[in-house]
Amino acid sequence: MLKIMSRSRSSTRTRLINAALELFTSQGVTETTTRQIAELAQVSEVTLFRQFGNKQGLLLAVIEDSAVFTHLGDSLREQVNQTNNVEQALKNYGRDRLQALENIPELMRSVVGEAGRYTMENRRALGRGVTLANRDFARYLATVIERDQLKTHIPPEKLASLLNAMLFGYLVIELTSEFHELWDSRNDFLEIVVQLCLKGAFSQPEFNSESSNQPDLAQTPSEYGNTSGKQLSPYTQQVADLPASTVRLIMQQAKKQGLQDYALIYVIFGAGLLPEEVVALERTHHISDTQENLLQVNQGAVRQVNLNQWIMGRRYGSYTRNPLSQWLKSRKDQQSALFINNAAQPLSESELGAIWQKCTAGLLTPEGQPPLIEQARHTWCVEMLNRGIDLEDLSILSGWDVARLKPYAHRAREKAALERVKNCN
């Protein structure tokens, strides 16, 4: 009997939270009444008050249920053992928090836009939620700092507050403005913020690792799970493109993994998209007919990009029949996302990273390191330049400015020179 009652309360709570989320995002928090929420959830208004006290309590429950604050302390304690150093800890936290908030964009717009109209009780409740989340993050940082025996100039509580403030500022800008040029992508923003925190809060020798034989690779664990322990810096002045033979092997291994994995790797190498751009794609963003094959990119720099049939000297299908079109043709679900996980939900960046690892398993770059997912874009940029695309056009296609692309032009000329020398022998 107790189990039946427990399930009933849980079901009622879930219906109320789902109804509140729907109404909050469609008409705003202030304009939504508890009666409307109760009617949509098909329960009495008295039940709502018994469960949550008032609308303010329900708003907090909606935010918590959306994974913004829910069990944050528990999840962070689990993550401590999955990080190798403080830089990875900061990046993982920043990425996970932004992803959680970006999953509820309309609700966050409402919370930000209507905050001035909330009651004092509501504002205090939200403040308590933010404070608790900040304390959980501070404890997480303190654990990492103690584990790694780091010297810090800023207490963990202050460092946590600073990073959370910057993350929230990023979110406000992303949700309320379009076509700004403050950063290229979420990963670009996080890289800048994390480096700022590291250089300002910690003694330099504590988090710098030994020099590498790959000067264009930052000495940090890859957020995509690469076992090499190195990640490409977004501001690198050297280019780490992959050889054609390695790209072909990756494509072959992806094909063996299945239709979606093959389509994913095809998009990464054929359009030069960043991970966060790939997972944000929807079916409607694929524009294809007998004359063209394009992808509409709405994450980061908004643009259209050709999906090339030829990748590193090998053709992968046609305009109408290629790895991506075959994957879409096989789909039986109604999910709008272009790529999905086993639960038929939009693929996350971490899940994309896991697929990349499977498709590159056992392969090494000429430097003897496992290929990084970021190197796909390096490879695409160099290939486009070698095909005759100029820097201005590549800037439009990639969303990167010309200055950032100049190292790729140098690398493209270097490869062309090597090819001419080979032909002379």
C-alpha positions as CSV (number, residue, x, y, z in Angstrom):
1,M,0.0,0.0,0.0
2,L,2.8,2.4,0.9
3,K,4.5,1.6,-2.5
4,I,1.3,2.4,-4.4
5,M,0.9,5.7,-2.5
6,S,4.5,6.6,-3.2
7,R,4.1,6.0,-6.9
8,S,1.0,8.1,-6.9
9,R,2.7,11.1,-5.3
10,S,5.6,10.7,-7.6
11,S,3.3,10.7,-10.7
12,T,1.4,13.7,-9.4
13,R,4.6,15.7,-8.8
14,T,5.9,14.8,-12.2
15,R,2.7,15.9,-13.9
16,L,2.7,19.2,-12.0
17,I,6.4,19.9,-12.9
18,N,5.8,19.0,-16.6
19,A,2.8,21.2,-16.7
20,A,4.6,24.1,-15.1
21,L,7.6,23.8,-17.4
22,E,5.3,23.9,-20.4
23,L,3.4,27.0,-19.3
24,F,6.5,28.8,-17.9
25,T,8.2,28.4,-21.3
26,S,5.2,29.3,-23.4
27,Q,3.8,32.3,-21.5
28,G,6.4,33.2,-18.8
29,V,6.5,32.6,-15.1
30,T,4.8,35.7,-14.0
31,E,1.7,35.3,-16.3
32,T,1.3,31.6,-15.4
33,T,-1.2,31.0,-12.5
34,T,-1.2,28.0,-10.2
35,R,-4.8,27.2,-11.4
36,Q,-3.6,26.9,-15.0
37,I,-0.8,24.6,-13.9
38,A,-3.2,22.4,-11.9
39,E,-5.7,22.2,-14.7
40,L,-3.0,21.2,-17.2
41,A,-1.7,18.6,-14.8
42,Q,-5.3,17.4,-14.2
43,V,-5.0,17.8,-10.4
44,S,-6.6,20.2,-7.9
45,E,-4.9,23.5,-7.0
46,V,-4.9,22.3,-3.4
47,T,-2.7,19.3,-4.5
48,L,-0.2,21.8,-6.0
49,F,0.0,23.7,-2.8
50,R,0.4,20.6,-0.7
51,Q,3.3,19.4,-3.0
52,F,5.1,22.7,-3.5
53,G,3.7,25.3,-1.1
54,N,3.3,27.9,-3.9
55,K,4.3,28.9,-7.4
56,Q,7.8,29.9,-6.2
57,G,8.4,26.4,-4.8
58,L,7.2,24.9,-8.0
59,L,9.5,27.1,-10.1
60,L,12.4,25.9,-8.1
61,A,11.3,22.3,-8.5
62,V,11.1,22.8,-12.3
63,I,14.7,24.2,-12.4
64,E,15.9,21.3,-10.1
65,D,14.1,18.7,-12.2
66,S,15.8,20.2,-15.3
67,A,19.2,19.1,-13.9
68,V,20.3,22.6,-13.1
69,F,20.6,22.0,-9.4
70,T,19.4,18.4,-8.9
71,H,21.9,16.2,-7.0
72,L,24.7,18.5,-8.1
73,G,26.7,17.7,-5.1
74,D,26.4,13.9,-5.7
75,S,27.2,14.2,-9.4
76,L,30.3,16.4,-8.7
77,R,31.6,13.9,-6.1
78,E,31.3,11.2,-8.7
79,Q,33.2,13.4,-11.2
80,V,36.2,14.0,-9.0
81,N,37.6,10.6,-9.6
82,Q,37.1,11.0,-13.4
83,T,39.3,14.1,-13.7
84,N,43.1,14.1,-13.9
85,N,43.8,17.7,-13.0
86,V,42.1,21.0,-12.1
87,E,41.9,22.2,-15.7
88,Q,39.8,19.2,-16.7
89,A,37.7,19.6,-13.5
90,L,36.9,23.2,-14.5
91,K,36.1,22.4,-18.1
92,N,33.9,19.4,-17.2
93,Y,31.9,21.5,-14.7
94,G,31.5,24.4,-17.2
95,R,30.5,22.2,-20.0
96,D,28.0,20.2,-17.9
97,R,26.4,23.3,-16.3
98,L,26.0,25.1,-19.7
99,Q,24.6,22.0,-21.3
100,A,22.0,21.6,-18.5
101,L,20.9,25.3,-18.8
102,E,20.9,25.2,-22.6
103,N,18.4,22.2,-22.4
104,I,15.8,24.6,-21.0
105,P,16.4,27.8,-23.1
106,E,12.8,29.2,-23.0
107,L,12.6,28.7,-19.2
108,M,15.9,30.5,-18.7
109,R,14.9,33.4,-20.9
110,S,11.7,33.7,-18.8
111,V,13.7,33.6,-15.5
112,V,16.2,36.2,-16.8
113,G,13.6,38.5,-18.5
114,E,11.0,38.5,-15.7
115,A,13.3,38.5,-12.6
116,G,12.4,42.1,-11.9
117,R,8.7,41.1,-11.6
118,Y,9.2,38.2,-9.1
119,T,8.2,38.4,-5.5
120,M,10.9,38.8,-2.9
121,E,10.1,35.3,-1.8
122,N,10.7,33.9,-5.2
123,R,14.0,35.9,-5.7
124,R,15.2,34.7,-2.3
125,A,14.4,31.1,-3.2
126,L,16.2,31.3,-6.5
127,G,19.2,32.9,-4.7
128,R,19.3,30.0,-2.2
129,G,19.3,27.5,-5.1
130,V,22.2,29.3,-6.8
131,T,24.1,29.5,-3.5
132,L,23.7,25.8,-2.8
133,A,24.9,25.0,-6.3
134,N,27.9,27.3,-5.8
135,R,28.8,25.6,-2.5
136,D,28.6,22.2,-4.1
137,F,31.0,23.4,-6.8
138,A,33.3,25.0,-4.3
139,R,33.6,21.7,-2.4
140,Y,34.3,19.9,-5.6
141,L,37.1,22.4,-6.4
142,A,38.5,22.1,-2.8
143,T,38.7,18.3,-3.2
144,V,40.6,18.6,-6.5
145,I,42.9,21.2,-5.1
146,E,43.7,19.1,-2.1
147,R,44.1,15.9,-4.1
148,D,46.6,17.5,-6.5
149,Q,48.3,19.5,-3.7
150,L,47.8,22.8,-5.6
151,K,48.7,26.3,-4.5
152,T,45.9,28.7,-5.1
153,H,45.7,32.5,-4.7
154,I,41.9,32.5,-4.5
155,P,39.7,30.4,-2.1
156,P,37.6,27.7,-3.7
157,E,34.4,29.5,-2.8
158,K,35.5,32.7,-4.5
159,L,36.8,30.8,-7.6
160,A,33.5,28.9,-7.8
161,S,31.5,32.2,-7.6
162,L,33.7,33.8,-10.3
163,L,33.3,30.9,-12.7
164,N,29.5,30.5,-12.1
165,A,29.1,34.3,-12.8
166,M,30.9,34.0,-16.1
167,L,28.9,31.0,-17.1
168,F,25.7,32.7,-16.3
169,G,26.9,35.8,-18.2
170,Y,27.6,33.6,-21.3
171,L,24.2,32.1,-21.0
172,V,22.4,35.5,-20.8
173,I,24.2,36.7,-23.9
174,E,23.6,33.5,-25.9
175,L,19.9,33.5,-25.0
176,T,19.2,37.2,-25.6
177,S,21.3,38.2,-28.5
178,E,22.1,37.0,-32.0
179,F,25.1,37.2,-34.4
180,H,27.6,38.6,-31.8
181,E,31.4,38.0,-32.3
182,L,32.5,37.6,-28.7
183,W,33.5,33.9,-29.1
184,D,33.4,31.3,-31.8
185,S,31.6,28.6,-29.8
186,R,30.8,27.3,-26.4
187,N,34.1,25.4,-26.3
188,D,35.9,28.6,-27.4
189,F,34.4,30.5,-24.5
190,L,35.1,27.7,-21.9
191,E,38.7,27.5,-23.0
192,I,39.2,31.3,-22.4
193,V,37.4,31.2,-19.1
194,V,39.3,28.2,-17.8
195,Q,42.7,29.6,-18.8
196,L,41.8,32.8,-17.1
197,C,40.9,31.0,-13.9
198,L,44.1,28.9,-14.1
199,K,46.5,31.7,-14.6
200,G,44.8,34.0,-12.1
201,A,44.1,31.5,-9.3
202,F,46.9,29.0,-9.3
203,S,50.7,29.0,-9.2
204,Q,51.8,28.5,-12.8
205,P,54.1,25.5,-12.2
206,E,51.4,23.6,-10.4
207,F,49.2,23.0,-13.5
208,N,51.7,23.1,-16.3
209,S,52.8,19.7,-17.5
210,E,56.0,18.6,-19.3
211,S,56.6,19.8,-22.8
212,S,55.3,17.7,-25.6
213,N,56.7,16.7,-29.0
214,Q,53.5,18.1,-30.5
215,P,53.8,21.9,-29.9
216,D,50.3,22.5,-31.2
217,L,48.7,20.4,-28.6
218,A,47.8,21.9,-25.2
219,Q,48.8,19.7,-22.2
220,T,45.4,19.0,-21.0
221,P,43.2,15.9,-21.0
222,S,40.8,15.9,-23.9
223,E,37.2,16.7,-22.9
224,Y,36.2,14.1,-25.6
225,G,37.8,11.3,-23.6
226,N,40.9,10.9,-25.8
227,T,43.5,8.7,-24.0
228,S,46.4,10.7,-25.3
229,G,46.1,13.3,-22.5
230,K,46.4,16.1,-25.0
231,Q,43.8,18.5,-26.5
232,L,44.1,20.9,-29.4
233,S,44.3,24.5,-28.3
234,P,41.7,26.7,-30.1
235,Y,44.3,29.4,-30.6
236,T,47.1,27.2,-31.8
237,Q,49.5,28.7,-34.3
238,Q,50.4,25.2,-35.7
239,V,48.1,22.9,-37.6
240,A,47.7,19.2,-36.8
241,D,45.9,17.9,-39.9
242,L,45.6,14.1,-40.5
243,P,47.1,12.2,-43.4
244,A,44.7,10.9,-46.1
245,S,45.5,7.3,-45.1
246,T,44.4,7.9,-41.5
247,V,41.2,9.6,-42.6
248,R,40.3,6.7,-44.8
249,L,40.9,4.2,-42.0
250,I,38.7,6.3,-39.7
251,M,36.0,6.3,-42.3
252,Q,36.3,2.6,-42.8
253,Q,36.0,1.9,-39.1
254,A,33.1,4.2,-38.8
255,K,31.3,2.4,-41.6
256,K,31.7,-0.9,-39.7
257,Q,30.2,0.7,-36.6
258,G,26.9,1.4,-38.3
259,L,24.9,3.9,-40.4
260,Q,24.8,6.7,-37.8
261,D,28.5,6.5,-36.9
262,Y,29.4,6.5,-40.6
263,A,27.2,9.5,-41.2
264,L,28.7,11.4,-38.2
265,I,32.3,10.9,-39.3
266,Y,31.3,11.8,-42.9
267,V,29.8,15.1,-41.6
268,I,32.8,15.9,-39.4
269,F,35.3,15.4,-42.2
270,G,33.1,16.5,-45.1
271,A,31.9,19.8,-43.6
272,G,34.5,20.5,-41.0
273,L,32.0,21.0,-38.2
274,L,33.0,21.4,-34.5
275,P,31.4,18.9,-32.1
276,E,29.0,21.4,-30.6
277,E,27.8,22.2,-34.1
278,V,27.3,18.6,-35.1
279,V,25.1,17.7,-32.0
280,A,23.0,20.8,-32.6
281,L,22.0,19.8,-36.2
282,E,18.5,18.9,-36.9
283,R,17.0,17.0,-39.8
284,T,15.7,20.2,-41.4
285,H,19.3,21.5,-41.4
286,H,20.2,19.0,-44.1
287,I,19.5,20.6,-47.5
288,S,19.9,18.1,-50.4
289,D,18.8,17.6,-54.0
290,T,20.4,16.5,-57.2
291,Q,22.5,19.7,-57.4
292,E,23.7,20.4,-53.9
293,N,24.3,18.9,-50.4
294,L,24.4,21.5,-47.6
295,L,24.2,21.8,-43.9
296,Q,22.6,24.8,-42.1
297,V,24.7,25.5,-39.0
298,N,22.9,27.5,-36.3
299,Q,25.2,26.8,-33.4
300,G,28.1,29.3,-33.0
301,A,28.7,31.1,-36.3
302,V,25.5,30.8,-38.3
303,R,26.2,29.7,-41.9
304,Q,25.7,27.1,-44.6
305,V,28.4,24.6,-45.4
306,N,28.8,22.3,-48.3
307,L,28.9,18.6,-47.4
308,N,31.7,17.4,-49.6
309,Q,31.4,14.1,-51.5
310,W,35.2,14.0,-51.9
311,I,37.2,13.7,-48.7
312,M,41.0,13.4,-49.0
313,G,40.9,12.1,-52.5
314,R,38.2,9.6,-52.1
315,R,34.5,9.9,-53.1
316,Y,31.8,9.0,-50.6
317,G,28.6,8.7,-52.6
318,S,26.7,11.4,-54.5
319,Y,24.5,14.4,-53.8
320,T,21.5,12.2,-53.2
321,R,23.1,9.0,-51.9
322,N,25.8,9.3,-49.3
323,P,26.4,8.2,-45.7
324,L,24.2,10.9,-44.3
325,S,21.3,10.4,-46.7
326,Q,21.5,6.7,-46.0
327,W,21.3,7.2,-42.3
328,L,18.3,9.5,-42.6
329,K,16.6,7.1,-44.9
330,S,17.0,4.3,-42.3
331,R,15.4,6.4,-39.5
332,K,12.0,5.3,-38.1
333,D,11.8,7.7,-35.2
334,Q,10.2,11.1,-35.1
335,Q,13.1,12.9,-33.3
336,S,14.0,16.1,-35.0
337,A,17.7,15.9,-34.1
338,L,20.0,14.8,-37.0
339,F,21.9,12.4,-34.7
340,I,20.5,10.6,-31.8
341,N,21.6,8.2,-29.0
342,N,20.2,4.8,-28.1
343,A,17.3,6.4,-26.2
344,A,16.3,8.3,-29.4
345,Q,17.3,11.6,-27.8
346,P,19.6,14.2,-29.3
347,L,23.2,13.1,-29.2
348,S,25.4,14.9,-26.7
349,E,29.0,16.0,-27.1
350,S,30.2,13.4,-24.7
351,E,28.4,10.7,-26.7
352,L,29.9,12.1,-29.9
353,G,33.3,11.8,-28.3
354,A,32.7,8.2,-27.4
355,I,31.7,7.4,-31.1
356,W,34.9,9.2,-32.2
357,Q,37.0,7.0,-29.9
358,K,35.4,3.8,-31.3
359,C,36.0,5.0,-34.9
360,T,39.7,5.8,-34.2
361,A,40.5,2.9,-31.9
362,G,44.0,1.5,-32.6
363,L,44.9,4.4,-35.0
364,L,47.8,6.8,-34.4
365,T,48.9,10.1,-36.0
366,P,52.4,10.5,-37.5
367,E,53.4,11.9,-34.1
368,G,52.4,8.5,-32.5
369,Q,49.3,9.9,-30.8
370,P,45.6,8.8,-31.1
371,P,43.7,11.2,-33.4
372,L,41.8,13.9,-31.7
373,I,38.3,14.9,-32.9
374,E,39.5,18.6,-33.3
375,Q,42.0,17.4,-35.9
376,A,39.1,16.7,-38.3
377,R,38.5,20.4,-38.7
378,H,42.2,21.1,-39.1
379,T,42.2,18.5,-41.9
380,W,39.1,20.0,-43.5
381,C,40.5,23.5,-43.5
382,V,43.8,22.4,-45.1
383,E,41.9,20.4,-47.7
384,M,39.6,23.2,-48.6
385,L,42.6,25.6,-49.2
386,N,44.3,23.0,-51.3
387,R,41.2,22.7,-53.4
388,G,41.5,26.4,-54.2
389,I,39.2,28.0,-51.7
390,D,40.7,31.4,-50.6
391,L,40.9,32.6,-47.0
392,E,37.9,34.9,-47.3
393,D,35.7,32.1,-48.5
394,L,37.0,29.7,-46.0
395,S,36.3,32.3,-43.3
396,I,32.6,32.3,-44.4
397,L,32.4,28.5,-44.5
398,S,34.2,27.9,-41.2
399,G,33.0,30.8,-39.1
400,W,36.6,31.6,-38.2
401,D,38.2,34.9,-39.0
402,V,41.0,35.2,-41.6
403,A,43.8,35.8,-39.1
404,R,42.9,32.5,-37.3
405,L,43.0,30.7,-40.7
406,K,46.5,31.9,-41.8
407,P,48.4,29.0,-40.2
408,Y,46.2,26.6,-42.3
409,A,47.1,28.5,-45.4
410,H,50.8,28.0,-44.6
411,R,50.2,24.3,-44.0
412,A,48.3,24.0,-47.3
413,R,51.2,25.6,-49.2
414,E,53.6,23.2,-47.4
415,K,51.6,20.2,-48.4
416,A,51.3,21.4,-52.0
417,A,55.1,22.0,-52.1
418,L,55.7,18.5,-50.8
419,E,53.4,17.1,-53.5
420,R,55.2,19.0,-56.3
421,V,58.6,17.7,-55.0
422,K,57.2,14.1,-55.0
423,N,56.0,14.5,-58.6
424,C,59.5,15.6,-59.6
425,N,61.1,12.4,-58.4
